[in-house]
Amino acid sequence: MNLRQLKYFVSVVEAGNMTRAADQLHVAQTALGMQIRQIEEDLGVALLVRHSRGVEPTTAGKVLYARAIDILKLVEEARREVSSAERDNSETIRFGITPALMLIAGPELALTVRQNLPQLFLSIVEGMSHVLIENLTRGDLDFILCYDVPDLPQFSRTALLQDDLVLITPPGTYKGESIAFVDALDECLAMPEPGDSVRTLVTRTARDLGLELNVTYEVRSISAMKNLVARGAASSILPYFAVIDEVKAGSLAARRIITPALRRTLFLASSKQRGPFRGEAGLTGAVRTSLQRLLDELGTLAQPLWMRTG
């Protein structure tokens, strides 16, 4: 039994499904199944009960899962402590953030960490929320700042704020006027790809109301979506902070969406499988500091949730 097999076993238990775990680990399902069987043969006990809905741990499997979590944490902590000692006691945290948040909060976060936490080296990675969540699951990132992080046993998450999406249009006669969600769907829309948190929220809300979402332009780039809107080719549903500069400059307009509002929750999340960081508390404080400008800009479109955790 080795560390890779333990990591595979933990992933299978947490996913509850061999296929899903194989996808998350980027390994073939047959290879994953072989590794699990090798552990069972080594220990001489069945660790998983396989059924039509997936798998679940046996009593012995639950014991191994708890021990594996502890072992993986200790290994990660040892690796980090050894690396930190080699780098004159410095500490590296791999931090994921969404593209829109990067524009308004990323520079402030980097400067705050550099000034207040000199022993912490923050390696910032930009990505869509669903991509960051996958990276955190695989262990490629230590912390992520993104939207609608699922409530999974392997995640530790803190709700930081909620904000409402807005309809982005070319400048026109509707400045400052709200728009009903059903009317927003009548627009020629440029939207992110499925899986993106904005697209998911709009799709789910439309489905709950028995409405259909028709996307004319499917674009991953926020800049490209803003360009389409500015040229009068489309409208879009985006977070307000993604277009603050353009709205202030008068090249785009933003309208509050109502009945219902499209509200998302921003989380700071990490994996429970990793060891603790010495600079973790300082990083959390730096994140909140960097978000203050965002809250100031959003005004009534956002509210802080500093003390709420999940």
Secondary structure in CASP SS format (residue, H / E / C, confidence):
PFRMAT SS
TARGET T0000
AUTHOR 0000-0000-0000
METHOD secondary structure of the structure
MODEL  1
M C 1.00
N C 1.00
L H 1.00
R H 1.00
Q H 1.00
L H 1.00
K H 1.00
Y H 1.00
F H 1.00
V H 1.00
S H 1.00
V H 1.00
V H 1.00
E H 1.00
A H 1.00
G C 1.00
N C 1.00
M H 1.00
T H 1.00
R H 1.00
A H 1.00
A H 1.00
D H 1.00
Q H 1.00
L H 1.00
H C 1.00
V C 1.00
A C 1.00
Q H 1.00
T H 1.00
A H 1.00
L H 1.00
G H 1.00
M H 1.00
Q H 1.00
I H 1.00
R H 1.00
Q H 1.00
I H 1.00
E H 1.00
E H 1.00
D H 1.00
L H 1.00
G C 1.00
V C 1.00
A C 1.00
L C 1.00
L E 1.00
V E 1.00
R E 1.00
H E 1.00
S C 1.00
R C 1.00
G E 1.00
V E 1.00
E E 1.00
P E 1.00
T C 1.00
T H 1.00
A H 1.00
G H 1.00
K H 1.00
V H 1.00
L H 1.00
Y H 1.00
A H 1.00
R H 1.00
A H 1.00
I H 1.00
D H 1.00
I H 1.00
L H 1.00
K H 1.00
L H 1.00
V H 1.00
E H 1.00
E H 1.00
A H 1.00
R H 1.00
R H 1.00
E H 1.00
V H 1.00
S H 1.00
S H 1.00
A H 1.00
E H 1.00
R C 1.00
D C 1.00
N C 1.00
S C 1.00
E E 1.00
T E 1.00
I E 1.00
R E 1.00
F E 1.00
G E 1.00
I E 1.00
T C 1.00
P H 1.00
A H 1.00
L H 1.00
M H 1.00
L H 1.00
I H 1.00
A C 1.00
G H 1.00
P H 1.00
E H 1.00
L H 1.00
A H 1.00
L H 1.00
T H 1.00
V H 1.00
R H 1.00
Q H 1.00
N H 1.00
L C 1.00
P C 1.00
Q C 1.00
L E 1.00
F E 1.00
L E 1.00
S E 1.00
I E 1.00
V E 1.00
E E 1.00
G C 1.00
M C 1.00
S H 1.00
H H 1.00
V H 1.00
L H 1.00
I H 1.00
E H 1.00
N H 1.00
L H 1.00
T H 1.00
R H 1.00
G C 1.00
D C 1.00
L C 1.00
D C 1.00
F E 1.00
I E 1.00
L E 1.00
C E 1.00
Y E 1.00
D C 1.00
V C 1.00
P C 1.00
D C 1.00
L C 1.00
P C 1.00
Q C 1.00
F E 1.00
S E 1.00
R E 1.00
T E 1.00
A E 1.00
L E 1.00
L E 1.00
Q E 1.00
D E 1.00
D E 1.00
L E 1.00
V E 1.00
L E 1.00
I E 1.00
T E 1.00
P C 1.00
P C 1.00
G C 1.00
T C 1.00
Y C 1.00
K C 1.00
G C 1.00
E C 1.00
S C 1.00
I E 1.00
A E 1.00
F H 1.00
V H 1.00
D H 1.00
A H 1.00
L C 1.00
D C 1.00
E C 1.00
C C 1.00
L E 1.00
A E 1.00
M E 1.00
P C 1.00
E C 1.00
P C 1.00
G C 1.00
D C 1.00
S H 1.00
V H 1.00
R H 1.00
T H 1.00
L H 1.00
V H 1.00
T H 1.00
R H 1.00
T H 1.00
A H 1.00
R H 1.00
D H 1.00
L C 1.00
G C 1.00
L C 1.00
E C 1.00
L C 1.00
N C 1.00
V E 1.00
T E 1.00
Y E 1.00
E E 1.00
V C 1.00
R C 1.00
S C 1.00
I H 1.00
S H 1.00
A H 1.00
M H 1.00
K H 1.00
N H 1.00
L H 1.00
V H 1.00
A H 1.00
R C 1.00
G C 1.00
A C 1.00
A C 1.00
S E 1.00
S E 1.00
I E 1.00
L E 1.00
P E 1.00
Y H 1.00
F H 1.00
A H 1.00
V C 1.00
I H 1.00
D H 1.00
E H 1.00
V H 1.00
K H 1.00
A H 1.00
G C 1.00
S C 1.00
L C 1.00
A E 1.00
A E 1.00
R E 1.00
R E 1.00
I E 1.00
I E 1.00
T C 1.00
P C 1.00
A C 1.00
L C 1.00
R E 1.00
R E 1.00
T E 1.00
L E 1.00
F E 1.00
L E 1.00
A E 1.00
S E 1.00
S E 1.00
K C 1.00
Q C 1.00
R C 1.00
G C 1.00
P C 1.00
F C 1.00
R C 1.00
G C 1.00
E H 1.00
A H 1.00
G H 1.00
L H 1.00
T H 1.00
G H 1.00
A H 1.00
V H 1.00
R H 1.00
T H 1.00
S H 1.00
L H 1.00
Q H 1.00
R H 1.00
L H 1.00
L H 1.00
D H 1.00
E H 1.00
L H 1.00
G H 1.00
T H 1.00
L H 1.00
A E 1.00
Q E 1.00
P E 1.00
L C 1.00
W C 1.00
M C 1.00
R C 1.00
T E 1.00
G C 1.00
END
